[in-house]
Structure formats: C-alpha cells, structure tokens
Amino acid sequence: MKLATKYNRVTLIASIIVFVFTGVIYYSVIHYILTDKLDRDLAIEEDEIAAYVKTYGKLPQAGSFKEQKVSYHLIDPDRDFERRYFYNDYFNESEQRIEPGRSLIRTIEVNGKLYSVTVTKSRVEAEDLVRIIFLITLSITIVLLVTLLLINRFVLNNIWKPFYGILSQMKAFNLADKNDIQIEPTKIDEFTELNAAVAAMSLRVKQDYRELKSFTDNASHEMMTPLAVINSKLDTLIQTETFSDSQGELIEDIYVAVGKLSRLNQSLLMLAKIENNLIGDQETIDLDELIRQKTRQFQELLQSQNINLKTELAGKQINMNKHLADMLINNLLSNAIRHNYKGGEIYIHLNEKELTISNTGSDDELIASKVFERFYKNAASEGMGLGLAISNQICNLYHFKLNYTYQDARHTFKVSF
Amino acid sequence: MKILLIEDESSLRESIITYFTDEGNICETAVDYKSAIEKINIYNYDCILLDLTLPGGDGMEILRAIKKINKKDGVLIISARHSLDDKLDGLNLGADDYLVKPFHLSELKARVTAIVRRKSYDGSNIITFNEIQIDTQAMSVKIGDNVLTLTRKEYDLLVYFIANHSKVITKSAIAEHLWGDEIDLSDHFDFIYTHIKNLRKKLVEAGCKDYIKSMYGVGYKFENI
C-alpha cells in the first residue's frame, strides 16, 4: 500500500468517525435546546390557562391559533394524572395539514369538574431548523473531506515527488554507469537529508568500485609483462638443446600453465572492458557466415574428437562488435567441444529469433543459476570458468538473453536476440 | 636484417635479442622514448619492434614520429594492452602488425620475417631454404622442380618453420600460430602432430631432406642437415 493511500485511508476513517460522533452530539444538543424552548412556551401557555381559570372560573376558549392548539376534555374525577410532555402529530387548522407537534397535557379543575387540558405547539419550525443545521453540517463535512482528499492527493504527491525522484534514480543506479545520481533540490529537510545520504553513498560505492576495477585492470596489465618474460625465457631455454624427454615434459607443463594464466588475464581484462561498456564499433555481421567460419576453424578439433556436428543455419544479420561476436561464438562452440565426449554430437541451430547450441556431454546437469557466474565450473572442467561469464556479459551488452537448459541428455545454450 | 627493439623490460629485451641475433641479424635496442626517437632519426631499420608503454612517452607517439619523417621501416607493435582500440589505432597509424604480450618468440620472429619480406626492395615473394622454394604470392611450394600440394595449415606451418629455422618451436606456439590464441588447444596438441606428420611426409616424398626434428616432447625444430 502506498504511503499516501494509507495516510488517506487513516485520515478519512478518522474524519468520518469524528464527524459522525460530533454530528450526533450536535444534533442531540440542538434538539434538546429546541424542545426545551417549546416546553417552556407550553408551560407559559399552561400558566395563562391556569390564571384564566383562577380569575374567571371557566376555561378559556379552546381552538387553534397560529402554530398552537388548545383542547379540553372532560374526564372522570378519579382518573386524575400528572402533567406530562409528549410528542404527537396534530391537525394544524390554519395550514390545513397534519404536523408534528409537542404537547403538554395536564388536568385542571373548573367548578368541580375535572378537565384534561392539552396544549400543542407545532414542531415544524424546530424540525426545519434542525434539518437546515443538519444539511449545513453535512455539506461542510463533505466539503472538508473532499478538501482533505484533494490536499492529500495533490499536495502529498507533490511533497513526495523528490522521494520518488531519488527512488527512481536509485533503481536505475548502475555501478558501471558513468552518470552520478542527480539531486533535485527540495525544501523538505527529510528529503534533503535523504538525497545527501544517497548521493554520498553512491559516490562512495562508485569510488570503491572504481578502485577495485582499476586494481584488477592494473594487476592484469602488470601481470602481462612478467608473463611475457617467462614465456620468452622458456623460448630461449629450449634453444639450449640439452634436455631429456622428461625435462621437456616439465617445460611443456610450464608452457601450458603460462598460456592458461595469460588467457585468464586476457579474459579478466575483457570482462572488465565489457562491463565498463568500453566496446564500440558496431557493425552488421552475418551470424550464419561467422558460425560457418568458426566451425571450419574448429574442424580439426571436432575431427580429432570424432564429434558429429550438425548445423541448421538460416541467414541472420546482427549488429554488434565483430570481436565480441567472434568471442561469443568461440566460447559457446569451444565449450560444446570441450565438454563433449569422443563420438558425441553438437547441434547448432540459428534462426531469426535465436541461436541454439546443444551438445552431448556429461550426465550431470549444470546449475542453471550459477553457470554464468565467474569461475563457476564443475570439477571435471579444464577451463577457467570465465568463458560463459564473458558470453553472458556480451549478451547483456546487446540485450540478448543467454540461458542454459539440460534436456534429453543434451546441454543447450540458447541466445535469444 | 636490421632490427630496432624499443622495449623497457630488460629481461624481455635480452630474450628477444638472443633469439634474433644470429645468421647476420643486427638487433639494436632503445629502452625509452628519448633514445628511441634519436635512433629512429639517425638510422634506418628493416623492422622496428615497438612497445607501447615506455618510460618517458607513449609508444604511439614514436609511431607517429616514424610516419612523420616518412620512414619506410616496418613497424611491429608489441604491447601488453590487449585493446582493440590500440590495435586499430596502431594499424591505422601505419604499423604493419600488432602482437600482444605474452607472445612466443617464434611467433615474433615469423611476423618480423613476414614484414621484412613484404618491405624488401626487390619485392621478392620467394622464400628459399635449400631445395625448398616458396612463392608467398601464389602460396605455392616447390622442391627443386616438384610442385608440392599443401593444405593451408601445412603451408602456414612450413613458412613458420622456415622463418624460425634452427630454433625449437613449441607445440603451443604452433597451435597458436595455426589456430589463433582464442582457442585453448592445450588439451589437444595431438592433432598438431598429425599436421606435422603430413607435412613431413609430403616434403620427403617430393624429394626434400627431412629437416623437421622432434625435440624432447616440447616441440619441433626445422634444421639444416
């Protein structure tokens, strides 16, 4: 639930409760006051009748006058009762209609006869007054509620704007991106503080990241020269011609290790490069042609492993850096060969939408969620575990999707364009 | 041939000099930007090996200087920067080739030989090694009068061997030369053996002496007998 919605709901419910509660109190108080006034008027009338009876020894004339009606009834002397007020409806003769009224009934003795005296006053005015007051109160309430809602909606949204601004920037925040978080000035202290904290944090994170990155970059670069020295010294060493075969094997192992190390280094540098988006020079590449060229390049390797390669390539043009396209196909294809067995199969399928490379291999399914992580590899793998990480980065760079599935004893990598 | 090596790393410099200095090659060195510029201005070289990261200045500037004074010297960039931009910049500025560190000395030698051959005044496309004659233009090989039919890989291998004759060439250097360094072939050196066996057979059958020698498991040597 959004903060504004939550806030709106709470204020709305609270205001409605308050308005209903105060409305009820208000209504009762006004009702009480008006009834009290009516009762007092009735009491005055009663007094007048009593005074008249006392003075003249007879009842004044019964009848209807304006909003008031007086009537008498002769009753049994033993059925005397206490005076009381009550509500009733009566016939207003001047208005010729039934109206709600307030009555006072009492008994009065005139010349030894007991009469019940009923004085009724119309409640119409009082009712009208209450109704008008009620309507005014209701409309004020509604206006207030609507205003409250509008304020919440527009003012709150406006107040929270800097928050959403910074939030969307934080969502879009990318370590490798060159853009820093842009702070929109706001007059609200909390948001100013938030903005400052976020900006400082992003700056610090970026700084750390840059340092780490340049460290990797420099370390990799610096390693290249000693590697070149080792390689050249080995090249010089083997010219001396005084080796036994077993010494030769040792030297070859060193060569292989140095080769691996320099490839690892180059891969790390390449990863850093792709992540930093330092790859430009896009061109249109015939992917089918590139795959054909790569399969030719790998032909001897395929033959030596007796791997059966099946291809089904539709024409597909793609816009990307030539070197990266090369590397992507290279990685996927060499993986399919390396993790295959002698006499296995590789199937390459290319159409307008996707490229699929599937191969036979070990029976163990790779962990799909981890397979594109750096240095992930299964125990049997001779590789460095960077090839797929690089492939994935390349795909990310061009917004392709690379995924892995294992089905029918086939490991399949699919690039969706 | 006369070579200028511009490289600040002394161990690497020594190895390269040792590898190149025989059979009448002259290899001079410059260790920083200033001495490199001086030498370039005074002497002519068949090929200049240029490291891009140098004390005192950028290697690219040296390349610009070479082209500015209209030198016809071949230039081979050797750099630890495996960056496409550097490679393209270098080649656009007129470098003849670009080699990324670490490299095999045999690869360096083969590249330098190729550059020098292309640059040489007589425009000779013919490589001769005793009875072997290679026309690099037509990519054809003759043993005496016998024309030899080689596959592309076998041809590349032969040219590579002759450029590095009398040197031990490792299997990984051969693999990288023939298939590029993008493919890690370290587990599959056995099929290099197949190519060498085939080449050897074809050469011998055409009446060539058996120059290719297997060297204690590390590699091969193409040697005059």
Interface residues (C-beta under 8 A of the other chain):
Chain A: H221 M224 T225 L227 A228 V229 I230 N231 S232 K233 L234 D235 T236 I238 Q239 E241 F243 S244 D245 Q247 G248 E249 I251 E252 Y255 V256 V258 G259 K260 S262 R263 Q266 L269 M270 K273 I279 G280 D281 Q297 F298 E300 L301 Q303 S304 Q305 H323 D326 M327 N330 S334 R338 E382 G383
Chain B: E9 S11 L12 S15 I16 T18 Y19 A80 R81 H82 S83 L84 D85 L88 V100 K101 P102 F103 H104 L105 S106 K153 K167 V168 T170 K171 S172 A173 W179 G180 D181 E182 I183 D184 L185 S186 D187 H188 D190 F191 T194 H195 M215 Y216 G217 V218 G219
